[in-house]
Amino acid sequence: MALIFSYGTLQLEAVQLSTFGRLLQGRPDALPGFEPSLSRIEDSLVVATSGKTHHKNVTYNGRDDSRVAGTVFEITDTELAAADRYERRASYTRIAAVLASGTQAWVYVADRSASR
């Protein structure tokens, strides 16, 4: 099993059902050292599935007072691969991060933040 932190569309029931075939159970957490940003969704399938025209995104800024709220979910390795396929449409990169709770989880960040 893997932990994944979502601050955006992976929290939506329609996206979970289309990506994982089930609804996920999660708990609130936060991603320190990042700030929220937005990026336009270019993939019409993602727009149709999520109902959103922009993806929430996060950008690393390294500040201790910056946090992005979201939800941490436990998923299978197969579901993690499905999340990778879904998130790559928006040019996200998956990184390991330590959340505010001290939990380590995978999180998708803006490509420009992946080299932090």
Backbone as CSV, one residue per row, in Angstrom:
resi,resn,N_x,N_y,N_z,CA_x,CA_y,CA_z,C_x,C_y,C_z
1,MET,0.837,-1.185,0.000,0.000,0.000,0.000,0.877,1.242,0.000
2,ALA,0.335,2.305,-0.571,1.045,3.576,-0.660,0.158,4.675,-0.091
3,LEU,0.786,5.749,0.353,0.049,6.932,0.777,0.229,8.002,-0.279
4,ILE,-0.867,8.676,-0.610,-0.835,9.754,-1.589,-1.552,10.958,-0.981
5,PHE,-0.956,12.130,-1.155,-1.534,13.370,-0.652,-2.139,14.122,-1.820
6,SER,-3.385,14.501,-1.688,-4.065,15.267,-2.738,-4.558,16.592,-2.188
7,TYR,-4.331,17.646,-2.961,-4.833,18.976,-2.633,-5.771,19.457,-3.730
8,GLY,-6.079,18.568,-4.695,-6.865,18.974,-5.859,-7.881,17.934,-6.293
9,THR,-7.901,17.645,-7.593,-8.987,16.870,-8.192,-9.052,15.419,-7.735
10,LEU,-7.966,14.850,-7.229,-8.044,13.468,-6.735,-8.910,13.360,-5.478
11,GLN,-9.334,14.485,-4.936,-10.269,14.481,-3.814,-11.719,14.386,-4.290
12,LEU,-11.957,14.586,-5.584,-13.312,14.581,-6.134,-13.807,13.158,-6.374
13,GLU,-15.051,12.879,-5.980,-15.607,11.535,-6.150,-15.572,11.074,-7.600
14,ALA,-15.952,11.940,-8.547,-15.983,11.543,-9.966,-14.594,11.162,-10.457
15,VAL,-13.579,11.887,-10.021,-12.202,11.587,-10.426,-11.737,10.288,-9.781
16,GLN,-12.061,10.079,-8.525,-11.689,8.823,-7.869,-12.342,7.628,-8.555
17,LEU,-13.623,7.740,-8.871,-14.313,6.629,-9.527,-13.736,6.338,-10.899
18,SER,-13.426,7.377,-11.673,-12.889,7.137,-13.019,-11.434,6.695,-12.994
19,THR,-10.683,7.107,-11.990,-9.261,6.775,-11.912,-9.013,5.458,-11.191
20,PHE,-9.740,5.215,-10.098,-9.482,4.052,-9.250,-10.613,3.031,-9.250
21,GLY,-11.791,3.427,-9.746,-12.935,2.511,-9.738,-13.580,2.373,-8.370
22,ARG,-13.229,3.260,-7.456,-13.806,3.233,-6.106,-13.621,4.606,-5.464
23,LEU,-14.348,4.824,-4.375,-14.163,6.035,-3.585,-13.107,5.773,-2.522
24,LEU,-12.235,6.743,-2.310,-11.161,6.612,-1.342,-11.580,7.185,0.003
25,GLN,-11.034,6.624,1.059,-11.216,7.154,2.400,-9.917,7.853,2.774
26,GLY,-10.003,9.070,3.271,-8.788,9.817,3.591,-8.906,10.584,4.886
27,ARG,-7.801,11.257,5.214,-7.781,12.101,6.409,-7.085,13.419,6.054
28,PRO,-7.501,14.505,6.702,-6.900,15.808,6.417,-5.428,15.852,6.824
29,ASP,-4.654,16.602,6.054,-3.247,16.836,6.371,-2.842,18.092,5.607
30,ALA,-1.574,18.428,5.626,-1.088,19.613,4.913,0.326,19.359,4.419
31,LEU,0.688,20.075,3.360,2.008,19.972,2.735,2.801,21.234,3.061
32,PRO,3.781,21.143,3.956,4.558,22.335,4.321,5.604,22.695,3.266
33,GLY,5.931,23.999,3.221,6.985,24.470,2.316,6.539,24.700,0.889
34,PHE,5.244,24.611,0.640,4.679,24.817,-0.695,3.592,25.871,-0.618
35,GLU,3.301,26.483,-1.772,2.204,27.438,-1.866,1.301,27.046,-3.034
36,PRO,0.014,27.382,-2.930,-0.913,27.028,-4.007,-0.657,27.834,-5.272
37,SER,-0.952,27.203,-6.400,-0.920,27.872,-7.699,-1.956,27.182,-8.582
38,LEU,-2.165,27.699,-9.773,-3.123,27.118,-10.721,-2.452,26.915,-12.067
39,SER,-2.908,25.882,-12.795,-2.463,25.691,-14.171,-3.660,25.266,-15.006
40,ARG,-3.730,25.805,-16.224,-4.839,25.505,-17.128,-4.786,24.036,-17.531
41,ILE,-5.945,23.385,-17.555,-6.055,21.998,-17.991,-6.216,21.988,-19.502
42,GLU,-5.294,21.362,-20.196,-5.332,21.290,-21.658,-6.021,20.027,-22.159
43,ASP,-6.084,18.985,-21.340,-6.652,17.697,-21.735,-8.167,17.730,-21.555
44,SER,-8.919,17.628,-22.656,-10.379,17.731,-22.591,-11.003,16.584,-21.790
45,LEU,-10.371,15.419,-21.771,-10.883,14.299,-20.971,-10.801,14.628,-19.483
46,VAL,-9.710,15.245,-19.065,-9.564,15.636,-17.662,-10.596,16.701,-17.309
47,VAL,-10.834,17.659,-18.202,-11.840,18.691,-17.972,-13.218,18.046,-17.824
48,ALA,-13.530,17.099,-18.718,-14.826,16.425,-18.672,-14.991,15.610,-17.391
49,THR,-13.940,14.949,-16.957,-14.016,14.107,-15.762,-14.093,14.935,-14.490
50,SER,-13.271,15.971,-14.414,-13.183,16.754,-13.174,-14.190,17.894,-13.123
51,GLY,-14.633,18.378,-14.284,-15.500,19.547,-14.326,-14.749,20.840,-14.049
52,LYS,-13.431,20.782,-14.076,-12.582,21.937,-13.780,-11.811,22.358,-15.024
53,THR,-11.570,23.666,-15.180,-10.765,24.165,-16.298,-9.323,24.435,-15.895
54,HIS,-9.071,24.466,-14.580,-7.720,24.667,-14.063,-7.439,23.639,-12.975
55,HIS,-6.229,23.136,-12.967,-5.781,22.254,-11.899,-5.227,23.107,-10.775
56,LYS,-5.554,22.708,-9.547,-4.809,23.258,-8.427,-3.406,22.687,-8.554
57,ASN,-2.443,23.474,-8.235,-1.062,23.053,-8.307,-0.372,23.584,-7.069
58,VAL,0.810,23.110,-6.822,1.614,23.653,-5.731,3.015,23.919,-6.251
59,THR,3.611,24.925,-5.694,4.970,25.303,-6.050,5.790,25.377,-4.773
60,TYR,6.951,24.771,-4.800,7.832,24.767,-3.635,8.390,26.163,-3.403
61,ASN,8.307,26.644,-2.161,8.925,27.924,-1.821,9.852,27.793,-0.610
62,GLY,9.826,26.645,0.079,10.736,26.381,1.180,10.454,27.128,2.470
63,ARG,9.375,27.897,2.502,9.078,28.680,3.704,8.352,27.825,4.737
64,ASP,8.780,27.928,5.984,8.165,27.165,7.070,6.710,27.554,7.311
65,ASP,6.348,28.795,6.990,4.984,29.254,7.243,4.025,28.956,6.091
66,SER,4.499,28.330,5.021,3.638,27.986,3.883,3.152,26.551,4.007
67,ARG,1.858,26.364,3.803,1.254,25.028,3.846,0.105,24.978,2.861
68,VAL,-0.068,23.823,2.259,-1.198,23.578,1.381,-2.037,22.476,2.013
69,ALA,-3.308,22.769,2.271,-4.214,21.796,2.871,-4.656,20.768,1.848
70,GLY,-4.933,19.563,2.323,-5.409,18.513,1.442,-5.785,17.278,2.232
71,THR,-5.772,16.145,1.545,-6.178,14.876,2.121,-5.162,13.807,1.761
72,VAL,-4.833,12.961,2.733,-3.940,11.840,2.470,-4.786,10.565,2.379
73,PHE,-4.518,9.773,1.331,-5.270,8.554,1.063,-4.320,7.360,1.027
74,GLU,-4.809,6.201,1.439,-4.063,4.960,1.292,-4.579,4.277,0.033
75,ILE,-3.654,3.960,-0.885,-4.022,3.331,-2.145,-3.073,2.167,-2.429
76,THR,-3.468,1.325,-3.363,-2.626,0.202,-3.761,-1.574,0.671,-4.758
77,ASP,-0.578,-0.164,-5.002,0.442,0.169,-6.004,-0.180,0.295,-7.391
78,THR,-1.174,-0.523,-7.695,-1.879,-0.429,-8.983,-2.604,0.907,-9.091
79,GLU,-3.227,1.342,-7.999,-3.908,2.637,-7.997,-2.915,3.785,-8.104
80,LEU,-1.726,3.622,-7.524,-0.693,4.651,-7.651,-0.291,4.806,-9.115
81,ALA,-0.173,3.694,-9.830,0.140,3.754,-11.267,-0.987,4.454,-12.033
82,ALA,-2.238,4.204,-11.647,-3.373,4.884,-12.277,-3.338,6.383,-11.985
83,ALA,-2.967,6.752,-10.767,-2.836,8.170,-10.417,-1.722,8.814,-11.234
84,ASP,-0.620,8.094,-11.434,0.470,8.613,-12.280,-0.037,8.928,-13.681
85,ARG,-0.806,8.024,-14.258,-1.338,8.252,-15.618,-2.256,9.474,-15.626
86,TYR,-3.106,9.594,-14.626,-4.036,10.721,-14.544,-3.280,12.039,-14.379
87,GLU,-2.335,12.091,-13.469,-1.634,13.337,-13.160,-0.637,13.744,-14.239
88,ARG,-0.100,12.813,-14.974,0.849,13.172,-16.043,0.192,13.968,-17.153
89,ARG,-1.121,13.838,-17.295,-1.836,14.636,-18.292,-1.710,16.123,-18.003
90,ALA,-1.468,16.451,-16.743,-1.365,17.853,-16.335,0.083,18.261,-16.088
91,SER,1.027,17.423,-16.512,2.458,17.720,-16.371,2.898,17.844,-14.918
92,TYR,2.327,17.019,-14.064,2.768,16.937,-12.686,3.897,15.918,-12.574
93,THR,4.690,16.068,-11.552,5.730,15.112,-11.205,5.444,14.611,-9.796
94,ARG,5.579,13.305,-9.588,5.332,12.731,-8.262,6.621,12.737,-7.453
95,ILE,6.529,13.269,-6.234,7.679,13.283,-5.325,7.255,12.718,-3.972
96,ALA,8.213,12.279,-3.185,7.956,11.899,-1.799,8.097,13.148,-0.951
97,ALA,7.158,13.345,-0.031,7.191,14.530,0.831,6.753,14.148,2.236
98,VAL,7.256,14.881,3.201,6.824,14.712,4.584,5.732,15.743,4.843
99,LEU,4.578,15.257,5.267,3.434,16.120,5.511,3.520,16.737,6.911
100,ALA,2.633,17.666,7.181,2.634,18.358,8.469,2.491,17.389,9.642
101,SER,1.794,16.274,9.424,1.597,15.270,10.464,2.842,14.427,10.727
102,GLY,3.853,14.566,9.855,5.043,13.733,9.939,4.967,12.506,9.052
103,THR,3.819,12.273,8.441,3.605,11.156,7.530,4.317,11.421,6.211
104,GLN,4.981,10.400,5.669,5.567,10.531,4.337,4.571,10.000,3.314
105,ALA,4.350,10.764,2.263,3.387,10.389,1.232,3.875,10.873,-0.122
106,TRP,3.348,10.255,-1.158,3.580,10.744,-2.511,2.697,11.961,-2.732
107,VAL,3.210,12.935,-3.487,2.430,14.123,-3.835,2.834,14.549,-5.242
108,TYR,1.863,15.037,-5.987,2.111,15.533,-7.342,2.302,17.038,-7.277
109,VAL,3.415,17.505,-7.840,3.752,18.920,-7.789,4.013,19.439,-9.190
110,ALA,4.018,20.758,-9.313,4.371,21.381,-10.585,5.744,20.902,-11.008
111,ASP,5.914,20.603,-12.276,7.208,20.106,-12.753,8.365,20.976,-12.297
112,ARG,8.152,22.281,-12.236,9.238,23.188,-11.839,9.602,23.044,-10.366
113,SER,8.734,22.406,-9.559,9.012,22.209,-8.141,9.662,20.867,-7.848
114,ALA,9.708,19.986,-8.822,10.187,18.631,-8.588,11.680,18.590,-8.282
115,SER,12.412,19.596,-8.714,13.877,19.582,-8.518,14.307,20.238,-7.220
116,ARG,13.344,20.499,-6.337,13.653,21.164,-5.062,14.684,20.371,-4.362
